[in-house]
Amino acid sequence: MKTINHILVVCTGNSCRSPFAEQLLKARLGSTLPTVISAGTHAPEGKAPPQQTVTQSAVYGLNLSSHRARQVTHKMVRAADVVLVMSPKHKTLLHQWAPDSREKIFLFTEFGPNGKLVDIPDPIGQSDGVYQRVFARIDEEINRILPVLKPERLRP
């Protein structure tokens, strides 16, 4: 696999899953590379995240209170080395929008070793417990793929 310098994480509204994954990836990678950004397929530009996103991300030491939603663009997809999406519908939509980028668009859960073709459900409008479970799932997936994103961490 080629070096990964730029990761795009995509969900629907860019208010829960993808901004949490973006910030957690940045925290875990601990360097300026790869660059990680997030966006949504149907993001209301500039909208603040729900309080549950802010509250549950704080459990992981992250502050998403200043995050504002942004819409994914063709330019973002083309610039990324890897695009991680939360559901099959996001993958299908991005394949349609950017067919020349198909080979680098993956479900978050399918990327890397031992991947599976399952989605990460959208917690928007649901209870704190649902947000907690979804964020824990994203955390598990990041731990699983981290060696692929930063292979030098495995060296002594």
N, C-alpha and C positions, 0 to 999 in steps of 0.2 A: 504494500500500500504506500502511496506517495505521502509525503509530509503534509500534515494538516495544519494550515496556518490560519484558516478562517472557518468558523462554524456558525451556521444560522439555525436557530431553533424556532419552530413554527407551531402555533396552535390556532384556535379560531379567533379569539378576541384580544390576544396578547395582554391579558390582565391577570392570569393565574398561572397556568402551567408553563408556558414558554418563558415569561420573565423570571419565574422561580428557577427554572432549569438554567437559564442564562447566568444568573447570579451565582448559583451553586457551582456550576462549571467553572466560572471565573475564580471563585474562592478555592476550589479543589485543585485547579491547574496551577494557581499561584504564580503566574508570570504573565507577560504581555502577549505571548504566543501560546496557543492560538488565540486569535481575536474571536470573541463570542458575542453575537447579537441575537435579538429575538424580534419576532414580528407575528402578526396574525393575518389569516386569510380574510377575515371579516372584522378587522379591528376598527373600533371607533377612534379615529385619530385624536390623541391628546387626553383620552379618558384615564382617570386615576384607577388604580386597582381596587377591588373590593376590600373592605376591612379584614376579611378572613385571610386574604393573601398576605396582607401586611403582618397580621398576627401570627399566622402559621410559619411564614418565612423567618420571623424573628426567633423562632425555636431553633433554627439552624444558624443563627448569628447574622442573618441578612436583613437589610433594611430596604424594603421595596416601596416605601412611602412616596418617594419622588419619581417612581417609574410612571411613564405615560405611554399608553398604547400607540402602536404604529402599524400601519398596513404593510404587508410584505410586497415587495416590488420585484419585477423581473431582474433588475440590476442586483438586488440583494442575493437572489438565487444564483445568478451567474457568477457573482464574486466569491461565493462560498466554495470551499473545498468539500464540505459535507453539510447537508441539510438534514436536520433531525426533526421529524414531524410527530405529532402526538396520536394521530389516527389515520386509518386507511383513506378516509375522505380527503384529508389534507394532502396525502401523497398523490392521490388521483388528480386533485385539482392542480397541484404544482406540476405534475407531468403534463397536464393540458396547457398550462400557462408557459412552461419552459421545457418543451420536449427535448431540447438539446442538453438539458441538465439531468435527465432521468437517472443516469448511472450514479449520481451522488446524492439522491434523495432517498432517505431511509426512515422507516418507522423508528422512533426512539428505542423501542424494545427489540428491534431486529438488528440494529447496528452492532458490530463487534462480535466477540465470542459468545457462543451459547444463546444467540438471539432468538426471539420468538415473534411471530406475527400477531401481536395483540396490541390493542390501543391502550392509552392512558386516559381514563375517562375525564370528562370536563366537570369540575366541581361547582361551576358558577351557579349561584342561587341556591346552593345546598348548605347543609349544616357544617359547623366547624369540624365535626368528626370526619366528614367526607373530605374536606380540604386536608385534614391531617393524614388520612390514608393515601390520598393522591400524592401529596408531597413526599411521604415516606416511600412510595413506589418510585417516584422520580429519583430520589436519593439512592435507592437500591440500583436503579439502572445506571446512574452516573458512576457508582462504585464499580459496576460490572464493566463499563466501557472505558474507564479512566486509563488503564494500561495501553489501550489502542491510541488514545488521544495524546498521551504523554509517555511513550515507551521508555524513555530514559529513567523514569521512576523505578523501573524494575532492575536496573543495573546496580551492582554493589558500589 
